[in-house]
Amino acid sequence: MTRVLYGDSRALARAEDQGFVHCVRDDASLETFLKEGRDTILVHAESPEGVIRRYPRLASANVTFEAAA
């Protein structure tokens, strides 16, 4: 299962600083990360619903959503 961290730019920057370096920039990077089985990916969005709107593929993926601290 992949953990999807979502948040604003500052929250994602903090998460990257903590070692979560797999930031989704586009559909291609999302597919790559999912195929590679990354543990944690970062998405710039305000909510889980925002993540799904931006990347509908995640609606059917084996993922959990958490707000980036």
CHARMM internal coordinates of N, CA and C (Angstrom, degrees):
IC EDIT
DIST 1 N 1 CA 1.4481
DIST 1 CA 1 C 1.5305
ANGL 1 N 1 CA 1 C 108.16
DIST 1 C 2 N 1.2954
ANGL 1 CA 1 C 2 N 115.20
DIHE 1 N 1 CA 1 C 2 N 138.69
DIST 2 N 2 CA 1.4598
ANGL 1 C 2 N 2 CA 121.79
DIHE 1 CA 1 C 2 N 2 CA 179.18
DIST 2 CA 2 C 1.5208
ANGL 2 N 2 CA 2 C 109.55
DIHE 1 C 2 N 2 CA 2 C -101.43
DIST 2 C 3 N 1.3105
ANGL 2 CA 2 C 3 N 116.04
DIHE 2 N 2 CA 2 C 3 N 135.76
DIST 3 N 3 CA 1.4671
ANGL 2 C 3 N 3 CA 121.72
DIHE 2 CA 2 C 3 N 3 CA 176.15
DIST 3 CA 3 C 1.5245
ANGL 3 N 3 CA 3 C 107.58
DIHE 2 C 3 N 3 CA 3 C -92.92
DIST 3 C 4 N 1.3260
ANGL 3 CA 3 C 4 N 116.39
DIHE 3 N 3 CA 3 C 4 N 127.91
DIST 4 N 4 CA 1.4580
ANGL 3 C 4 N 4 CA 122.30
DIHE 3 CA 3 C 4 N 4 CA 178.14
DIST 4 CA 4 C 1.5210
ANGL 4 N 4 CA 4 C 108.03
DIHE 3 C 4 N 4 CA 4 C -106.12
DIST 4 C 5 N 1.3298
ANGL 4 CA 4 C 5 N 116.27
DIHE 4 N 4 CA 4 C 5 N 113.80
DIST 5 N 5 CA 1.4596
ANGL 4 C 5 N 5 CA 120.93
DIHE 4 CA 4 C 5 N 5 CA 174.18
DIST 5 CA 5 C 1.5161
ANGL 5 N 5 CA 5 C 107.86
DIHE 4 C 5 N 5 CA 5 C -92.38
DIST 5 C 6 N 1.3138
ANGL 5 CA 5 C 6 N 116.74
DIHE 5 N 5 CA 5 C 6 N 132.44
DIST 6 N 6 CA 1.4569
ANGL 5 C 6 N 6 CA 120.87
DIHE 5 CA 5 C 6 N 6 CA 178.62
DIST 6 CA 6 C 1.5175
ANGL 6 N 6 CA 6 C 108.83
DIHE 5 C 6 N 6 CA 6 C -124.64
DIST 6 C 7 N 1.3153
ANGL 6 CA 6 C 7 N 115.60
DIHE 6 N 6 CA 6 C 7 N 154.74
DIST 7 N 7 CA 1.4541
ANGL 6 C 7 N 7 CA 120.06
DIHE 6 CA 6 C 7 N 7 CA 177.81
DIST 7 CA 7 C 1.5093
ANGL 7 N 7 CA 7 C 111.44
DIHE 6 C 7 N 7 CA 7 C 166.64
DIST 7 C 8 N 1.3381
ANGL 7 CA 7 C 8 N 114.72
DIHE 7 N 7 CA 7 C 8 N -174.13
DIST 8 N 8 CA 1.4575
ANGL 7 C 8 N 8 CA 119.47
DIHE 7 CA 7 C 8 N 8 CA 178.82
DIST 8 CA 8 C 1.5274
ANGL 8 N 8 CA 8 C 109.41
DIHE 7 C 8 N 8 CA 8 C -81.53
DIST 8 C 9 N 1.3074
ANGL 8 CA 8 C 9 N 116.41
DIHE 8 N 8 CA 8 C 9 N 179.23
DIST 9 N 9 CA 1.4652
ANGL 8 C 9 N 9 CA 121.45
DIHE 8 CA 8 C 9 N 9 CA -176.04
DIST 9 CA 9 C 1.5206
ANGL 9 N 9 CA 9 C 112.42
DIHE 8 C 9 N 9 CA 9 C -58.52
DIST 9 C 10 N 1.3208
ANGL 9 CA 9 C 10 N 116.95
DIHE 9 N 9 CA 9 C 10 N -40.27
DIST 10 N 10 CA 1.4694
ANGL 9 C 10 N 10 CA 120.07
DIHE 9 CA 9 C 10 N 10 CA -179.24
DIST 10 CA 10 C 1.5264
ANGL 10 N 10 CA 10 C 111.68
DIHE 9 C 10 N 10 CA 10 C -65.79
DIST 10 C 11 N 1.3154
ANGL 10 CA 10 C 11 N 116.02
DIHE 10 N 10 CA 10 C 11 N -45.12
DIST 11 N 11 CA 1.4646
ANGL 10 C 11 N 11 CA 119.92
DIHE 10 CA 10 C 11 N 11 CA -179.96
DIST 11 CA 11 C 1.5222
ANGL 11 N 11 CA 11 C 110.80
DIHE 10 C 11 N 11 CA 11 C -63.13
DIST 11 C 12 N 1.3284
ANGL 11 CA 11 C 12 N 116.24
DIHE 11 N 11 CA 11 C 12 N -40.61
DIST 12 N 12 CA 1.4582
ANGL 11 C 12 N 12 CA 119.20
DIHE 11 CA 11 C 12 N 12 CA 179.65
DIST 12 CA 12 C 1.5218
ANGL 12 N 12 CA 12 C 111.25
DIHE 11 C 12 N 12 CA 12 C -68.81
DIST 12 C 13 N 1.3254
ANGL 12 CA 12 C 13 N 117.33
DIHE 12 N 12 CA 12 C 13 N -36.22
DIST 13 N 13 CA 1.4685
ANGL 12 C 13 N 13 CA 120.55
DIHE 12 CA 12 C 13 N 13 CA 177.51
DIST 13 CA 13 C 1.5273
ANGL 13 N 13 CA 13 C 110.16
DIHE 12 C 13 N 13 CA 13 C -63.38
DIST 13 C 14 N 1.3403
ANGL 13 CA 13 C 14 N 116.92
DIHE 13 N 13 CA 13 C 14 N -41.25
DIST 14 N 14 CA 1.4661
ANGL 13 C 14 N 14 CA 120.02
DIHE 13 CA 13 C 14 N 14 CA 177.34
DIST 14 CA 14 C 1.5277
ANGL 14 N 14 CA 14 C 110.71
DIHE 13 C 14 N 14 CA 14 C -63.07
DIST 14 C 15 N 1.3240
ANGL 14 CA 14 C 15 N 116.68
DIHE 14 N 14 CA 14 C 15 N -42.06
DIST 15 N 15 CA 1.4645
ANGL 14 C 15 N 15 CA 120.38
DIHE 14 CA 14 C 15 N 15 CA 179.20
DIST 15 CA 15 C 1.5263
ANGL 15 N 15 CA 15 C 110.68
DIHE 14 C 15 N 15 CA 15 C -63.83
DIST 15 C 16 N 1.3275
ANGL 15 CA 15 C 16 N 117.30
DIHE 15 N 15 CA 15 C 16 N -40.43
DIST 16 N 16 CA 1.4676
ANGL 15 C 16 N 16 CA 120.29
DIHE 15 CA 15 C 16 N 16 CA 177.06
DIST 16 CA 16 C 1.5210
ANGL 16 N 16 CA 16 C 110.28
DIHE 15 C 16 N 16 CA 16 C -63.04
DIST 16 C 17 N 1.3260
ANGL 16 CA 16 C 17 N 117.21
DIHE 16 N 16 CA 16 C 17 N -40.07
DIST 17 N 17 CA 1.4653
ANGL 16 C 17 N 17 CA 121.28
DIHE 16 CA 16 C 17 N 17 CA 178.59
DIST 17 CA 17 C 1.5294
ANGL 17 N 17 CA 17 C 111.51
DIHE 16 C 17 N 17 CA 17 C -62.73
DIST 17 C 18 N 1.3269
ANGL 17 CA 17 C 18 N 116.43
DIHE 17 N 17 CA 17 C 18 N -28.22
DIST 18 N 18 CA 1.4664
ANGL 17 C 18 N 18 CA 121.16
DIHE 17 CA 17 C 18 N 18 CA 179.84
DIST 18 CA 18 C 1.5260
ANGL 18 N 18 CA 18 C 111.77
DIHE 17 C 18 N 18 CA 18 C -83.61
DIST 18 C 19 N 1.3303
ANGL 18 CA 18 C 19 N 117.12
DIHE 18 N 18 CA 18 C 19 N -1.04
DIST 19 N 19 CA 1.4560
ANGL 18 C 19 N 19 CA 119.97
DIHE 18 CA 18 C 19 N 19 CA 176.36
DIST 19 CA 19 C 1.5132
ANGL 19 N 19 CA 19 C 115.74
DIHE 18 C 19 N 19 CA 19 C 109.61
DIST 19 C 20 N 1.3262
ANGL 19 CA 19 C 20 N 118.96
DIHE 19 N 19 CA 19 C 20 N -1.49
DIST 20 N 20 CA 1.4582
ANGL 19 C 20 N 20 CA 121.10
DIHE 19 CA 19 C 20 N 20 CA 176.44
DIST 20 CA 20 C 1.5275
ANGL 20 N 20 CA 20 C 107.38
DIHE 19 C 20 N 20 CA 20 C -86.69
DIST 20 C 21 N 1.3203
ANGL 20 CA 20 C 21 N 116.86
DIHE 20 N 20 CA 20 C 21 N 90.85
DIST 21 N 21 CA 1.4630
ANGL 20 C 21 N 21 CA 120.19
DIHE 20 CA 20 C 21 N 21 CA -168.25
DIST 21 CA 21 C 1.5201
ANGL 21 N 21 CA 21 C 114.56
DIHE 20 C 21 N 21 CA 21 C -98.96
DIST 21 C 22 N 1.3002
ANGL 21 CA 21 C 22 N 118.69
DIHE 21 N 21 CA 21 C 22 N 5.54
DIST 22 N 22 CA 1.4540
ANGL 21 C 22 N 22 CA 121.52
DIHE 21 CA 21 C 22 N 22 CA -174.74
DIST 22 CA 22 C 1.5259
ANGL 22 N 22 CA 22 C 110.47
DIHE 21 C 22 N 22 CA 22 C -96.83
DIST 22 C 23 N 1.3178
ANGL 22 CA 22 C 23 N 115.90
DIHE 22 N 22 CA 22 C 23 N 76.51
DIST 23 N 23 CA 1.4614
ANGL 22 C 23 N 23 CA 121.39
DIHE 22 CA 22 C 23 N 23 CA -177.56
DIST 23 CA 23 C 1.5259
ANGL 23 N 23 CA 23 C 109.82
DIHE 22 C 23 N 23 CA 23 C -89.52
DIST 23 C 24 N 1.3256
ANGL 23 CA 23 C 24 N 116.28
DIHE 23 N 23 CA 23 C 24 N 124.31
DIST 24 N 24 CA 1.4624
ANGL 23 C 24 N 24 CA 121.78
DIHE 23 CA 23 C 24 N 24 CA -179.99
DIST 24 CA 24 C 1.5205
ANGL 24 N 24 CA 24 C 108.59
DIHE 23 C 24 N 24 CA 24 C -76.54
DIST 24 C 25 N 1.3135
ANGL 24 CA 24 C 25 N 116.03
DIHE 24 N 24 CA 24 C 25 N 122.07
DIST 25 N 25 CA 1.4644
ANGL 24 C 25 N 25 CA 122.10
DIHE 24 CA 24 C 25 N 25 CA -179.99
DIST 25 CA 25 C 1.5299
ANGL 25 N 25 CA 25 C 112.47
DIHE 24 C 25 N 25 CA 25 C -106.14
DIST 25 C 26 N 1.3442
ANGL 25 CA 25 C 26 N 115.88
DIHE 25 N 25 CA 25 C 26 N -25.65
DIST 26 N 26 CA 1.4645
ANGL 25 C 26 N 26 CA 120.89
DIHE 25 CA 25 C 26 N 26 CA -176.84
DIST 26 CA 26 C 1.5291
ANGL 26 N 26 CA 26 C 108.93
DIHE 25 C 26 N 26 CA 26 C -162.12
DIST 26 C 27 N 1.3380
ANGL 26 CA 26 C 27 N 116.62
DIHE 26 N 26 CA 26 C 27 N 178.70
DIST 27 N 27 CA 1.4663
ANGL 26 C 27 N 27 CA 120.84
DIHE 26 CA 26 C 27 N 27 CA -178.45
DIST 27 CA 27 C 1.5249
ANGL 27 N 27 CA 27 C 112.22
DIHE 26 C 27 N 27 CA 27 C -61.67
DIST 27 C 28 N 1.3258
ANGL 27 CA 27 C 28 N 116.96
DIHE 27 N 27 CA 27 C 28 N -37.14
DIST 28 N 28 CA 1.4682
ANGL 27 C 28 N 28 CA 120.48
DIHE 27 CA 27 C 28 N 28 CA -178.84
DIST 28 CA 28 C 1.5286
ANGL 28 N 28 CA 28 C 111.14
DIHE 27 C 28 N 28 CA 28 C -64.27
DIST 28 C 29 N 1.3311
ANGL 28 CA 28 C 29 N 117.23
DIHE 28 N 28 CA 28 C 29 N -43.96
DIST 29 N 29 CA 1.4676
ANGL 28 C 29 N 29 CA 119.00
DIHE 28 CA 28 C 29 N 29 CA 179.62
DIST 29 CA 29 C 1.5258
ANGL 29 N 29 CA 29 C 110.60
DIHE 28 C 29 N 29 CA 29 C -67.50
DIST 29 C 30 N 1.3241
ANGL 29 CA 29 C 30 N 117.44
DIHE 29 N 29 CA 29 C 30 N -35.84
DIST 30 N 30 CA 1.4629
ANGL 29 C 30 N 30 CA 120.47
DIHE 29 CA 29 C 30 N 30 CA 176.82
DIST 30 CA 30 C 1.5231
ANGL 30 N 30 CA 30 C 110.16
DIHE 29 C 30 N 30 CA 30 C -59.83
DIST 30 C 31 N 1.3173
ANGL 30 CA 30 C 31 N 117.18
DIHE 30 N 30 CA 30 C 31 N -49.85
DIST 31 N 31 CA 1.4650
ANGL 30 C 31 N 31 CA 121.10
DIHE 30 CA 30 C 31 N 31 CA -179.63
DIST 31 CA 31 C 1.5222
ANGL 31 N 31 CA 31 C 111.16
DIHE 30 C 31 N 31 CA 31 C -60.25
DIST 31 C 32 N 1.3195
ANGL 31 CA 31 C 32 N 116.85
DIHE 31 N 31 CA 31 C 32 N -41.99
DIST 32 N 32 CA 1.4651
ANGL 31 C 32 N 32 CA 120.87
DIHE 31 CA 31 C 32 N 32 CA 178.90
DIST 32 CA 32 C 1.5178
ANGL 32 N 32 CA 32 C 110.69
DIHE 31 C 32 N 32 CA 32 C -60.48
DIST 32 C 33 N 1.3255
ANGL 32 CA 32 C 33 N 117.15
DIHE 32 N 32 CA 32 C 33 N -48.76
DIST 33 N 33 CA 1.4632
ANGL 32 C 33 N 33 CA 120.70
DIHE 32 CA 32 C 33 N 33 CA -178.62
DIST 33 CA 33 C 1.5262
ANGL 33 N 33 CA 33 C 111.70
DIHE 32 C 33 N 33 CA 33 C -62.79
DIST 33 C 34 N 1.3346
ANGL 33 CA 33 C 34 N 117.49
DIHE 33 N 33 CA 33 C 34 N -40.33
DIST 34 N 34 CA 1.4592
ANGL 33 C 34 N 34 CA 120.25
DIHE 33 CA 33 C 34 N 34 CA 179.64
DIST 34 CA 34 C 1.5242
ANGL 34 N 34 CA 34 C 110.93
DIHE 33 C 34 N 34 CA 34 C -67.11
DIST 34 C 35 N 1.3253
ANGL 34 CA 34 C 35 N 117.62
DIHE 34 N 34 CA 34 C 35 N -42.07
DIST 35 N 35 CA 1.4681
ANGL 34 C 35 N 35 CA 121.04
DIHE 34 CA 34 C 35 N 35 CA 179.02
DIST 35 CA 35 C 1.5201
ANGL 35 N 35 CA 35 C 111.38
DIHE 34 C 35 N 35 CA 35 C -64.81
DIST 35 C 36 N 1.3261
ANGL 35 CA 35 C 36 N 116.69
DIHE 35 N 35 CA 35 C 36 N -36.21
DIST 36 N 36 CA 1.4643
ANGL 35 C 36 N 36 CA 121.10
DIHE 35 CA 35 C 36 N 36 CA 179.93
DIST 36 CA 36 C 1.5236
ANGL 36 N 36 CA 36 C 112.19
DIHE 35 C 36 N 36 CA 36 C -77.35
DIST 36 C 37 N 1.3272
ANGL 36 CA 36 C 37 N 116.84
DIHE 36 N 36 CA 36 C 37 N -10.07
DIST 37 N 37 CA 1.4603
ANGL 36 C 37 N 37 CA 120.85
DIHE 36 CA 36 C 37 N 37 CA 179.07
DIST 37 CA 37 C 1.5178
ANGL 37 N 37 CA 37 C 113.87
DIHE 36 C 37 N 37 CA 37 C 70.74
DIST 37 C 38 N 1.3237
ANGL 37 CA 37 C 38 N 116.74
DIHE 37 N 37 CA 37 C 38 N 36.76
DIST 38 N 38 CA 1.4739
ANGL 37 C 38 N 38 CA 120.68
DIHE 37 CA 37 C 38 N 38 CA 179.31
DIST 38 CA 38 C 1.5207
ANGL 38 N 38 CA 38 C 110.14
DIHE 37 C 38 N 38 CA 38 C -58.54
DIST 38 C 39 N 1.3273
ANGL 38 CA 38 C 39 N 115.95
DIHE 38 N 38 CA 38 C 39 N 141.76
DIST 39 N 39 CA 1.4652
ANGL 38 C 39 N 39 CA 120.95
DIHE 38 CA 38 C 39 N 39 CA -179.81
DIST 39 CA 39 C 1.5190
ANGL 39 N 39 CA 39 C 112.24
DIHE 38 C 39 N 39 CA 39 C -71.37
DIST 39 C 40 N 1.3318
ANGL 39 CA 39 C 40 N 116.14
DIHE 39 N 39 CA 39 C 40 N -40.26
DIST 40 N 40 CA 1.4602
ANGL 39 C 40 N 40 CA 121.17
DIHE 39 CA 39 C 40 N 40 CA -174.95
DIST 40 CA 40 C 1.5177
ANGL 40 N 40 CA 40 C 109.71
DIHE 39 C 40 N 40 CA 40 C -138.56
DIST 40 C 41 N 1.3266
ANGL 40 CA 40 C 41 N 116.11
DIHE 40 N 40 CA 40 C 41 N 132.95
DIST 41 N 41 CA 1.4593
ANGL 40 C 41 N 41 CA 121.05
DIHE 40 CA 40 C 41 N 41 CA 173.37
DIST 41 CA 41 C 1.5219
ANGL 41 N 41 CA 41 C 108.67
DIHE 40 C 41 N 41 CA 41 C -127.29
DIST 41 C 42 N 1.3136
ANGL 41 CA 41 C 42 N 115.89
DIHE 41 N 41 CA 41 C 42 N 155.30
DIST 42 N 42 CA 1.4624
ANGL 41 C 42 N 42 CA 122.22
DIHE 41 CA 41 C 42 N 42 CA -178.69
DIST 42 CA 42 C 1.5181
ANGL 42 N 42 CA 42 C 109.66
DIHE 41 C 42 N 42 CA 42 C -112.17
DIST 42 C 43 N 1.3273
ANGL 42 CA 42 C 43 N 116.79
DIHE 42 N 42 CA 42 C 43 N 138.71
DIST 43 N 43 CA 1.4603
ANGL 42 C 43 N 43 CA 122.12
DIHE 42 CA 42 C 43 N 43 CA 177.83
DIST 43 CA 43 C 1.5219
ANGL 43 N 43 CA 43 C 108.51
DIHE 42 C 43 N 43 CA 43 C -135.54
DIST 43 C 44 N 1.3206
ANGL 43 CA 43 C 44 N 116.41
DIHE 43 N 43 CA 43 C 44 N 132.28
DIST 44 N 44 CA 1.4596
ANGL 43 C 44 N 44 CA 121.35
DIHE 43 CA 43 C 44 N 44 CA 176.81
DIST 44 CA 44 C 1.5252
ANGL 44 N 44 CA 44 C 108.04
DIHE 43 C 44 N 44 CA 44 C -78.78
DIST 44 C 45 N 1.3258
ANGL 44 CA 44 C 45 N 116.74
DIHE 44 N 44 CA 44 C 45 N 105.54
DIST 45 N 45 CA 1.4658
ANGL 44 C 45 N 45 CA 122.82
DIHE 44 CA 44 C 45 N 45 CA 179.61
DIST 45 CA 45 C 1.5239
ANGL 45 N 45 CA 45 C 108.26
DIHE 44 C 45 N 45 CA 45 C -163.62
DIST 45 C 46 N 1.3375
ANGL 45 CA 45 C 46 N 115.97
DIHE 45 N 45 CA 45 C 46 N 160.73
DIST 46 N 46 CA 1.4627
ANGL 45 C 46 N 46 CA 121.25
DIHE 45 CA 45 C 46 N 46 CA -177.90
DIST 46 CA 46 C 1.5209
ANGL 46 N 46 CA 46 C 113.92
DIHE 45 C 46 N 46 CA 46 C -88.64
DIST 46 C 47 N 1.3398
ANGL 46 CA 46 C 47 N 117.17
DIHE 46 N 46 CA 46 C 47 N -18.33
DIST 47 N 47 CA 1.4585
ANGL 46 C 47 N 47 CA 120.78
DIHE 46 CA 46 C 47 N 47 CA -174.69
DIST 47 CA 47 C 1.5281
ANGL 47 N 47 CA 47 C 109.03
DIHE 46 C 47 N 47 CA 47 C -160.05
DIST 47 C 48 N 1.3403
ANGL 47 CA 47 C 48 N 116.85
DIHE 47 N 47 CA 47 C 48 N 168.49
DIST 48 N 48 CA 1.4652
ANGL 47 C 48 N 48 CA 118.60
DIHE 47 CA 47 C 48 N 48 CA 174.24
DIST 48 CA 48 C 1.5333
ANGL 48 N 48 CA 48 C 111.85
DIHE 47 C 48 N 48 CA 48 C -58.18
DIST 48 C 49 N 1.3216
ANGL 48 CA 48 C 49 N 116.02
DIHE 48 N 48 CA 48 C 49 N -36.65
DIST 49 N 49 CA 1.4634
ANGL 48 C 49 N 49 CA 119.70
DIHE 48 CA 48 C 49 N 49 CA 178.41
DIST 49 CA 49 C 1.5268
ANGL 49 N 49 CA 49 C 110.80
DIHE 48 C 49 N 49 CA 49 C -63.70
DIST 49 C 50 N 1.3244
ANGL 49 CA 49 C 50 N 116.05
DIHE 49 N 49 CA 49 C 50 N -38.17
DIST 50 N 50 CA 1.4611
ANGL 49 C 50 N 50 CA 120.67
DIHE 49 CA 49 C 50 N 50 CA 177.09
DIST 50 CA 50 C 1.5187
ANGL 50 N 50 CA 50 C 111.98
DIHE 49 C 50 N 50 CA 50 C -64.45
DIST 50 C 51 N 1.3241
ANGL 50 CA 50 C 51 N 115.87
DIHE 50 N 50 CA 50 C 51 N -36.61
DIST 51 N 51 CA 1.4683
ANGL 50 C 51 N 51 CA 120.32
DIHE 50 CA 50 C 51 N 51 CA 176.30
DIST 51 CA 51 C 1.5256
ANGL 51 N 51 CA 51 C 109.49
DIHE 50 C 51 N 51 CA 51 C -62.69
DIST 51 C 52 N 1.3287
ANGL 51 CA 51 C 52 N 116.49
DIHE 51 N 51 CA 51 C 52 N -46.90
DIST 52 N 52 CA 1.4681
ANGL 51 C 52 N 52 CA 121.49
DIHE 51 CA 51 C 52 N 52 CA -178.79
DIST 52 CA 52 C 1.5258
ANGL 52 N 52 CA 52 C 110.91
DIHE 51 C 52 N 52 CA 52 C -63.67
DIST 52 C 53 N 1.3304
ANGL 52 CA 52 C 53 N 117.32
DIHE 52 N 52 CA 52 C 53 N -40.15
DIST 53 N 53 CA 1.4724
ANGL 52 C 53 N 53 CA 119.71
DIHE 52 CA 52 C 53 N 53 CA 177.61
DIST 53 CA 53 C 1.5240
ANGL 53 N 53 CA 53 C 110.79
DIHE 52 C 53 N 53 CA 53 C -62.02
DIST 53 C 54 N 1.3047
ANGL 53 CA 53 C 54 N 115.76
DIHE 53 N 53 CA 53 C 54 N -40.68
DIST 54 N 54 CA 1.4669
ANGL 53 C 54 N 54 CA 120.06
DIHE 53 CA 53 C 54 N 54 CA -177.70
DIST 54 CA 54 C 1.5269
ANGL 54 N 54 CA 54 C 111.66
DIHE 53 C 54 N 54 CA 54 C -74.88
DIST 54 C 55 N 1.3305
ANGL 54 CA 54 C 55 N 116.28
DIHE 54 N 54 CA 54 C 55 N -38.65
DIST 55 N 55 CA 1.4664
ANGL 54 C 55 N 55 CA 122.08
DIHE 54 CA 54 C 55 N 55 CA -178.25
DIST 55 CA 55 C 1.5288
ANGL 55 N 55 CA 55 C 109.30
DIHE 54 C 55 N 55 CA 55 C -131.70
DIST 55 C 56 N 1.3360
ANGL 55 CA 55 C 56 N 117.77
DIHE 55 N 55 CA 55 C 56 N 80.58
DIST 56 N 56 CA 1.4681
ANGL 55 C 56 N 56 CA 121.67
DIHE 55 CA 55 C 56 N 56 CA -176.88
DIST 56 CA 56 C 1.5279
ANGL 56 N 56 CA 56 C 113.51
DIHE 55 C 56 N 56 CA 56 C -55.96
DIST 56 C 57 N 1.2993
ANGL 56 CA 56 C 57 N 117.08
DIHE 56 N 56 CA 56 C 57 N -25.23
DIST 57 N 57 CA 1.4689
ANGL 56 C 57 N 57 CA 121.97
DIHE 56 CA 56 C 57 N 57 CA 179.59
DIST 57 CA 57 C 1.5320
ANGL 57 N 57 CA 57 C 111.21
DIHE 56 C 57 N 57 CA 57 C -57.10
DIST 57 C 58 N 1.3082
ANGL 57 CA 57 C 58 N 117.60
DIHE 57 N 57 CA 57 C 58 N -30.42
DIST 58 N 58 CA 1.4642
ANGL 57 C 58 N 58 CA 121.03
DIHE 57 CA 57 C 58 N 58 CA -177.98
DIST 58 CA 58 C 1.5247
ANGL 58 N 58 CA 58 C 113.00
DIHE 57 C 58 N 58 CA 58 C -70.68
DIST 58 C 59 N 1.3267
ANGL 58 CA 58 C 59 N 117.67
DIHE 58 N 58 CA 58 C 59 N -16.62
DIST 59 N 59 CA 1.4670
ANGL 58 C 59 N 59 CA 120.34
DIHE 58 CA 58 C 59 N 59 CA 178.97
DIST 59 CA 59 C 1.5255
ANGL 59 N 59 CA 59 C 110.84
DIHE 58 C 59 N 59 CA 59 C -63.35
DIST 59 C 60 N 1.3285
ANGL 59 CA 59 C 60 N 117.18
DIHE 59 N 59 CA 59 C 60 N -30.19
DIST 60 N 60 CA 1.4643
ANGL 59 C 60 N 60 CA 120.59
DIHE 59 CA 59 C 60 N 60 CA -178.41
DIST 60 CA 60 C 1.5280
ANGL 60 N 60 CA 60 C 112.67
DIHE 59 C 60 N 60 CA 60 C -107.91
DIST 60 C 61 N 1.3239
ANGL 60 CA 60 C 61 N 117.81
DIHE 60 N 60 CA 60 C 61 N 5.86
DIST 61 N 61 CA 1.4657
ANGL 60 C 61 N 61 CA 121.42
DIHE 60 CA 60 C 61 N 61 CA -179.69
DIST 61 CA 61 C 1.5284
ANGL 61 N 61 CA 61 C 110.54
DIHE 60 C 61 N 61 CA 61 C -90.08
DIST 61 C 62 N 1.3003
ANGL 61 CA 61 C 62 N 115.76
DIHE 61 N 61 CA 61 C 62 N 160.64
DIST 62 N 62 CA 1.4621
ANGL 61 C 62 N 62 CA 122.35
DIHE 61 CA 61 C 62 N 62 CA 178.34
DIST 62 CA 62 C 1.5262
ANGL 62 N 62 CA 62 C 108.53
DIHE 61 C 62 N 62 CA 62 C -85.41
DIST 62 C 63 N 1.3437
ANGL 62 CA 62 C 63 N 116.20
DIHE 62 N 62 CA 62 C 63 N 83.78
DIST 63 N 63 CA 1.4625
ANGL 62 C 63 N 63 CA 121.90
DIHE 62 CA 62 C 63 N 63 CA -175.26
DIST 63 CA 63 C 1.5286
ANGL 63 N 63 CA 63 C 110.61
DIHE 62 C 63 N 63 CA 63 C -135.41
DIST 63 C 64 N 1.3182
ANGL 63 CA 63 C 64 N 114.92
DIHE 63 N 63 CA 63 C 64 N 159.19
DIST 64 N 64 CA 1.4594
ANGL 63 C 64 N 64 CA 121.98
DIHE 63 CA 63 C 64 N 64 CA 169.13
DIST 64 CA 64 C 1.5170
ANGL 64 N 64 CA 64 C 107.15
DIHE 63 C 64 N 64 CA 64 C -121.09
DIST 64 C 65 N 1.3072
ANGL 64 CA 64 C 65 N 116.73
DIHE 64 N 64 CA 64 C 65 N 151.72
DIST 65 N 65 CA 1.4573
ANGL 64 C 65 N 65 CA 121.66
DIHE 64 CA 64 C 65 N 65 CA -178.56
DIST 65 CA 65 C 1.5223
ANGL 65 N 65 CA 65 C 110.12
DIHE 64 C 65 N 65 CA 65 C -112.06
DIST 65 C 66 N 1.3343
ANGL 65 CA 65 C 66 N 115.73
DIHE 65 N 65 CA 65 C 66 N 136.69
DIST 66 N 66 CA 1.4650
ANGL 65 C 66 N 66 CA 121.72
DIHE 65 CA 65 C 66 N 66 CA 175.98
DIST 66 CA 66 C 1.5191
ANGL 66 N 66 CA 66 C 108.51
DIHE 65 C 66 N 66 CA 66 C -141.66
DIST 66 C 67 N 1.3111
ANGL 66 CA 66 C 67 N 115.64
DIHE 66 N 66 CA 66 C 67 N 144.50
DIST 67 N 67 CA 1.4647
ANGL 66 C 67 N 67 CA 119.90
DIHE 66 CA 66 C 67 N 67 CA 174.24
DIST 67 CA 67 C 1.5248
ANGL 67 N 67 CA 67 C 108.59
DIHE 66 C 67 N 67 CA 67 C -73.45
DIST 67 C 68 N 1.3185
ANGL 67 CA 67 C 68 N 116.35
DIHE 67 N 67 CA 67 C 68 N 135.45
DIST 68 N 68 CA 1.4668
ANGL 67 C 68 N 68 CA 120.65
DIHE 67 CA 67 C 68 N 68 CA 175.05
DIST 68 CA 68 C 1.5197
ANGL 68 N 68 CA 68 C 108.01
DIHE 67 C 68 N 68 CA 68 C -70.65
DIST 68 C 69 N 1.3090
ANGL 68 CA 68 C 69 N 116.60
DIHE 68 N 68 CA 68 C 69 N 133.75
DIST 69 N 69 CA 1.4705
ANGL 68 C 69 N 69 CA 120.89
DIHE 68 CA 68 C 69 N 69 CA -177.30
DIST 69 CA 69 C 1.5068
ANGL 69 N 69 CA 69 C 112.01
DIHE 68 C 69 N 69 CA 69 C -77.71
END
COOR INIT
IC SEED 1 N 1 CA 1 C
IC BUILD
